[in-house]
Amino acid sequence: MSSSTASSTDVRPTKKKGFPFWAQVLVGLAVGVLLGYLARTFSLEWLTTLLSTVGTIFVQLLRVIVVPLVLTALIVSITQLRHVANAARLAVQTLIWFAITALISVGIGIGLGVLTNPGSSATIGTEGAKAVATQGTWLDFLKSLVPSNILGVEVSTKAAEGAGTLTSTVNFNVLQLVVLGIALGAAALAAGEKATPFVEFAQGALQVFQKLVWWIILLAPIGTAALIGRAIATYGWDLVAPLAVFTIDVYVGCALVMFGLYPILLKLHGLSVRRFFSGAWQAIAFAFVSRSSLGTLPITQSNTIYRLGVPQSYASFAVPLGATTKMDGCAAIYPALAAITVAQLFGIPLELQHYLLIAFVAVVGSAATAGLTGAIVMLTLTLSTLGLPLEGVGLLLAIDPIIDMARTATNVAGQALIPTIVAKRNKILNEDVYNGREILEDPTESVRQPATASA
């Protein structure tokens, strides 16, 4: 199998002029910090409301495109496997490396929790704590795998209190969409040539939805400023302080995985650490501010193919799969630390079997976080498995937006790392692209860069 695509060129990479997209996002981050500080310091309610409104709109734009994007991406990625040599072996190795890194990551989280005792040092009371409405058990997880209809839509209707009216809400279960996408893709593969019109339709639809996502991503600097500004204006240090050790532990754990574990794996496979982070940095930075692995999916896939040299036919399968199931931050580090914190807050001792259960849930249950901003379902799944009070989740919710940024950045870094490592192990990685000796023309580059950025 060729390790490059038809869009590759033989010219050496050239420096692009203008203001790169990642720099625009970082500027938005800085502006957001400043605006949030001003809003909180001078009690500017209008500014807080403005930041909250703009941030909410940006997140809603990402969410509205997630459903068709995930469904078509998975259908196309499964059907693309017919063009990949040793597709089954690649798929199995991808899942194995997902599990290996999750196991090591949860070990890092448990180690930090045992060393620092984040719950014992927390200055927060448990009186009046209530369990969150969103809960997760193994039965809930199993039931969530079975779609209630072909669109993965959940419709709930209830009577409004004190009124004779009914209100309906529509929710999209992304985990069910993953199951649907894989099933439809597998069925299209089994149908062979007769399914060609369906596959071509899915490919065309995917291109349309990806274009829409890129248009939304162009708003990232503004969305970044609003989201960070809202977090600082709304939460500040007042809510972080009581759980300061826990918050620091999450960031330290994510840093150890992203800048410790991942570089070690890259070095063991003979790959440059600097080149990896250079190639994946756009996706990592956007994940940090958007707090959405699925919203970052187009950037992650683009970076993995055109900057890290992973063949498109394999990346089209591995990256969407990773965006829905590969969660070292949300499903390994965070629930391990959170479970230890909750146990210590309620004075419940944890034994060796509890830590083993935490590791098991992290490796097997990470799909429970699919499509969610935050990791509430994964945390409740972990707590219910250990028999810990679900009321503890409510105590951690206040600071969730702050720590979710680090978790999501770690998730996305891992989602780019594993396809790169598996491609290298199977000798299909284009190392000239990875090391910057060859450039591939990225068809989305013109969308992500301003017009003045052309060479």
N, C-alpha and C positions, 0 to 999 in steps of 0.2 A: 504494500500500500504506500503510495507516495506520501511524503511527510510535508508537502506544501500544497497549496491550492492553486487553481488556475489564475488567480488574481495576483500571484507573486511577481516580483520584478527582481532584476539582478543588480539594480543600482544600490549604492551604499546609502544608509539613512542620512537624511539632511535635517538640519535644525529648522523648526518652524518658527516663524515670527508671530508676534502678537501675544495676546494674553491667554495662556492655556486654560482649559476648562477647570482643571483641578485647582488652579490658583484662584479662579473666580469663586469656587466653592469655599476655599479657605478664607477669602476676603469676606464672603457672606457670613462665615462663621464668626469672624472677628467683629463685624458690624452687629451681628445678633447679640454677642456678648455685651457690647457697649450699650445697645438699646435696652436689653434686659436689665442691665445694671442701673441705667437711668430711670427706667420705669419703676423698679423696686425702691431705689434710693429716694426718689422724689414723689413716690406714690402717684404716678401718672396712670390713672385708670384707663384713659383713652388709648394710651400707647400699649398697655397690656392687652386691651381688647382687640386693638388692631393686629398686634403680633399673633394673638390666638386665632383670629379670624383667617388671616393669611396662611398661617401654618396648617390650620384645619382644612382649608381649601386644597392646599398642596397635597396633603396626605390623602384626601378624598379622591383627587385626580389619580394618584397612584393606585388606590384601592379599586377604582372603577375599571381600570384596565387589566388588573391582575387576573380576573376570572378568564376572559377569552385568551389572554396571553399564555397562562399556564396550560390551559386545555390544548390549544393548538401547538404550543411548543413541545408538549409531551407526545402528542400524536405524531408530529413530524420527526421528533428525535427517535422514537421507537421504529418508525418506518425507515429511517436513515440507516439503521443497523444492518439492513440487507446489503449495504455497500461497504460494510466494514469487515475486514478479514478478522477472524477469531473474535467475533462480536461477543459471544457468550463468555469467553475468557476475560475480555475487557470488562464486561459488566460485573462478573464475579469479583475480579480484583478491585474494581471501584468500590463495591460494597464492603469488601474486606478492609480496605484502607480507611473507609468511613468509620468502621467499627474500631480499628486500631487507634486512630487519632482520638476518637471519642473516649475510649477507655483510658488513654494516657491523660487526656484533658480532665476527666472527672477525678482521676487520681491527684492531679495538681490541685483541683478545687477542694477535695477532701483534706489534703495535706495542709493547705492554707487555713482551712477551718479549724483543724485540730491544733495547729500551732498558735493561732491568734485568738481563738474563742470569741468570735464576733458577737454572739448573743449575750455572753456574760458581761461584756463591756457596754452593751447598749443601754441608753438611758431612756427607755420607752416602756410604758406600762401595758399590760395585757388586759386590763379591765375594760370590759365593753367591746372587746374585739369580736368582729363578726366574720363568719365565713363568706367568701365571695360567691356570687351567683354562678360564675363559671367554674365548674369543677371537673376533675378528670380522674377516672378510675380505669382499671384495665377493661372492665365491661363497657364503659363509655367509649374507650379507645377502639375496642373491637366493633361496637355498633357504628361508630363513626366511619368505619371503612366501607360500609355498605350504603351506597347512595339511595336517597329516598325517591329520586327521579333522575331523568337523563341529564338535567342541568346542574345537579348538585345543589339545588336551591331548597332551603328550609323556610317554610312559611308558618308563622305562628300568629294566631288570632286570639285576642283576649278582650274582655269587656273593660272599658275605662271605669275607674272607681267613681261611684256616685253619679254615673250617667248611663243612659241606655244606648250607648254607642259601642261599636266594636273597632278596635285598632289592630292593624295587621303589620307585621314586620317581616322583611325578607332578608335572609342571611345566606351567604355562599360559604359552604364548607369546602375549603381548599383541599383538605385531605381526601374528600370524596372526589374532587376534581382530578386529583392525582391518580386515584384508582381508575376513574373513567378514562382519563387520557391514556394510561398504560393499556387498558383493556381495548379501547378503540384502535390504538396503534398496533397492538398485537393481532387484532382481528383483521385489520387492513393488510398486515403482512401475510396472514394465513390465506386471505382471499386472493392474493397475487395480482395478476394483471387486471382483473375485473374491478379492483379497488382503485385503479389509477386515477379516475376522475375525483374520487374522494380525497386521495392523498394530495393531488394538485390543488384542490380547493383549500385544504388545510394549510398547504405551503403558502398559497396566496394570502389567505387570511392572516397567517403569522406575520408575513411581511407588513401588512397594513397595521396590525396591532403594535409591532415593533416600531414602526414609524411614529405612531401616536405616542408611544412611550418616550421616544427620543424628543419629541416636541415638549412633553411634560418635563423631561429632564433638563431642557434648556432653562426652565424656571428654577432649577436647583439653587443657584446663588440666593435668590429671593426667598425660596422656601427654607433654605438653611438658616438665613438670618431670622426668619419668623419663628422657626421651631426652637432654635437655641435661645432666642430672646424670650420666648414664652416660658421656657423651662426655668430660666434664671429669674424672670419677673415673678413667676408663680411660686416657685419652690425656694430658691435661694439656699442659704446655709441653714436656715431655721429648721427645715425638715430633714436635711442631710445629716446634721450634727448628731442627733440621737443614734443614728446607725452609721456613724462615720467609719468604724472599723470594717463593717460589712461592705460598705461602698468601696473603700480602698482595696479590700480583699478582691472584689470582683474585677476592678481595674488591674490590680497586680496579677491576678490569675489569667486574665485575657492577654496581658502583656507577656507573661511567661510562655503562653501557648503560641502567640503570634510571633514573638521575637526570640523565643527560645526553642520550643519544640519544632516549629515549622522550619527554621533555618537548619536545625540538626538534620531533619529529614532531607532537606535539599542538598546539604553537604554529603550525606551518605549516598546520594544518587548522583554525585558529581555535578551538581547544578549551582550556578552562582546565586547567592542570596540577594545581592544587590540588584541583579537583573530581574529576579522574581518580583521584588517589591516595586521596582521601577515599572514593570509591566502591569502589575495588578493594582497600582496605587489609586488610579481613578475609581475603580470599583470599591476599594476599601474606604476611601474618603467619602464617597457618596453614601455608602452603607452607614457610616458613622452618623451622618446628619439626618438621613431619611428613616433610619431604624427599620428598614424593610429589606429582607433578603430577596423577596420576590420583586419588589420595585427596582432593585439593583440588578436583577437578572440580565437585562440586555447589555449593560456595561460589563458585567462579569464575563458573559459569553464572548463579547467583542474583545475584551482584553486577553482572555484565554486563547483565542484563536489567532488574533492579529499581532499580539505583543509577546505572548509566551510560546507560540508555535505549536499548539495542540491542534491536530487535524480537525477540520470542521465537522466531518462525519462523526467523529467520536465525541467531540465537545458538545455537539448538538444533543447528545444523549446525557452525558455526564453532568454538565452544568445545570440544566433544568432539574435533574434528579437531585443534585446537591442543594439547590435552592429550596427544595421542599423537605429534605431529610437530613442534610449535613449541617448540624448546629452545635459546634463545639462550645460556643459562648452561651447560647440560650438553653441548651439541653444537657450540658455536661458541667461546666464550671459553675454557672449560676444556681441550678437546683441543688448541687452538692453543698455549696456555701449557704444557701437559703435554708435547706433542711437542717443543717447544723445550728444555724442562727435561731430558727423557730424552736428547735428542741431545747436549746439553752434558755431561751426566753420563757418557756413554760416549765423549765426545770425537769426535763425528761432526759435521762441518760441514754446515750447511744452505744450499742455494743458492736462487735465485729460484724455480725450478720446484717446489721443496719447499713453499715458502710458498703458491704457487698451488694445489698439491694439497691443502694443508690447507684452503684456502678452498673448494675444490670439494667435499671431503668434508663440510664443515660445512653447505653448502647442500643437497646431494643426499642425504646419508646420515643426516640427523637422525632419521629414523624408526627408526633402529636403537636409539635409546634408549627406545623406547616401553615404558611400563609398568615401567621399572626404577627402583629407588631407587639412585641412583648413575649413573655414566656409563662403566662399564668396557667395555661392548661398543663404544661409540662411540670410546673411546680406543684400543682394540686395532685397530679398523677404521682409524683414522687412522695409527697406527704401522705397521701392515702395508702400507698404501698407500705410505707413505714409505720402507719398508724398514728401519725402526728396530727395535732389539731389544725384543721383547715382555716381556723380563725387567724392563724399566723400569716396567711397570705395577705390579708387586709392590712396588717401592720407594715408590710414591705411595699405596698402599692404606691405610697406617696413618692418614693424616690425612684420608682421604676423607670420613668423617662430618662433620668440621669444615667443610670447604669445600663440601660438598653442600648445606648450608643456604642459602648465598648463591646457589648455582647454581639451586636449585629456586625460590627467591623470584623470581629474574630470569625464569625460564621462565614462571611464572604471570602475572607482570606483563605480559609480552609476549602471553600468551594472552588477556588481557582487552583489551589495547591494540589489536591488529589488527582484531578485529570492530568496535570502536568507530570506528576510522579508516575502515574500509571502509563502515560504515553512514553515516558523515558524508559521505563522498565521493559516495554514492549517494542522499543526501537522505532517508534513512529513519531517521536517528537522532532520537530524541525529546529535543531539546535542553532542553526544560523539565524533564524528569527529570534529565538530565545536570547541569544547573545548579542543581538543588534547588528549582525553582519549582513542581514538581508531584511528588507521590509516587505510586508504584505499590504496591499492597498485595502484599507478599511472602508467599505462603502458607507459606513455611518459617520466617518470622520467629519465630513462636511456639515453634518447636522449638529455635531457636538461642539464644533469650533466656530468662532465668529468669522465673518467673511474676510477679515484682515489677516487671518491666521494662515492663509495659503502661502506657500514658499515663494 
